[in-house]
Amino acid sequence: MKLSKLRIEIGLPEPVRLLHLTDTHLAFADERDDERKRELARRRSAEFAADGVDLARHLEEAVAHAREHEELIIHTGDLIDFVSYRNLDLAGKFFAAHDCFVAAGNHEFSKYVGEAWEDEAYKLDSLPLVQKYYPNNLRFASRIVGGVNLVAVDNSYYLFREQELERFEAEIARGFPIVLLFHNPIHTDELYHEMMVNRRNECAYLVGTPDELLTPYSDHRRRQQRPDAATLSFLDRVKRAPEVKAILAGHLHFNFQTTLFGRIGQYVTGGGFQDLAREVELV
């Protein structure tokens, strides 16, 4: 496992140790799935397991490491690459093997990758089934660990809903320091520059990118990633909440650190399919 380490000072009485995983992209199917999905599995597994290592092996290594070092595993989405019987079985096995806390990624709800416009209706077609295999609510979940409030919020389609903002307000009112878990990172100019200039992507794949910076995007990506009113309201509340101390995210498949609103560290961890992980010590 290619491990990076991070220490975040938030004023806890005792350290809290986490193992941050993200973007594992399990891409398997079996005889219970149709031929189209089995062919998708063959193609996507070849793409994500380019080093020849079974994607499930990365999870086994992570569980062994977390047990040895007494760490809570947090996973910020895209554990599975698409919904299949085999992928969900592997997800359930992983969650049964060790204590985990999870945020949803966009691929958690994908039936056939790239097949359709991903909106609320599309998500709801898969959510009830997927939720049965995951250890906490995929829309919004909170967990107090050693005096810090880990809050996982679904922004898998680049948007936040009003319902999650209401629940976030309730978590702020509890008074604990908060570490937010998202799949998609929040826009900062530094991260936008990394994606668009240094890495020359077609878009930045970020939440809350200002409208004037969406101009280079294709029409599809512009419509996909333009923030709506509820999303802007959620981000404004994060900005105004001194309780929020850090954000842990994934989605981009590389490690990156940036600062949000001049004070909140945002830490993007690279893909689990690349055998990347991050040890996080909250103190």
Number of C-alpha atoms within 10 A of each C-alpha: 14 10 11 15 11 11 13 14 11 17 12 14 10 10 17 19 20 20 24 32 29 32 28 26 25 30 28 28 24 14 10 11 14 11 12 10 22 18 13 17 22 13 13 19 21 14 12 21 17 13 12 9 13 16 22 20 12 18 23 13 12 22 22 13 15 20 14 9 13 14 21 21 23 22 28 30 29 27 30 25 27 27 25 25 16 18 23 24 12 19 21 16 12 20 17 13 14 16 16 20 24 31 30 30 28 23 24 25 26 23 18 16 15 9 8 10 10 15 11 9 10 14 18 11 13 16 17 12 13 19 17 12 17 20 15 18 17 21 18 20 20 21 15 12 11 14 16 22 21 25 22 29 26 26 24 26 21 22 23 24 17 14 11 19 20 11 14 20 14 11 20 18 9 11 12 16 22 25 23 20 32 26 31 26 25 23 20 20 14 12 22 20 13 15 18 16 12 10 11 11 13 13 18 24 23 23 25 21 21 14 11 7 14 17 11 12 17 12 10 9 15 17 11 18 22 19 21 13 12 16 21 16 16 20 18 12 16 21 16 10 14 14 20 23 19 22 24 26 28 28 24 20 17 13 16 15 14 18 18 18 13 9 13 17 18 24 20 28 25 26 23 30 28 21 22 23 24 23 20 21 16 20 16
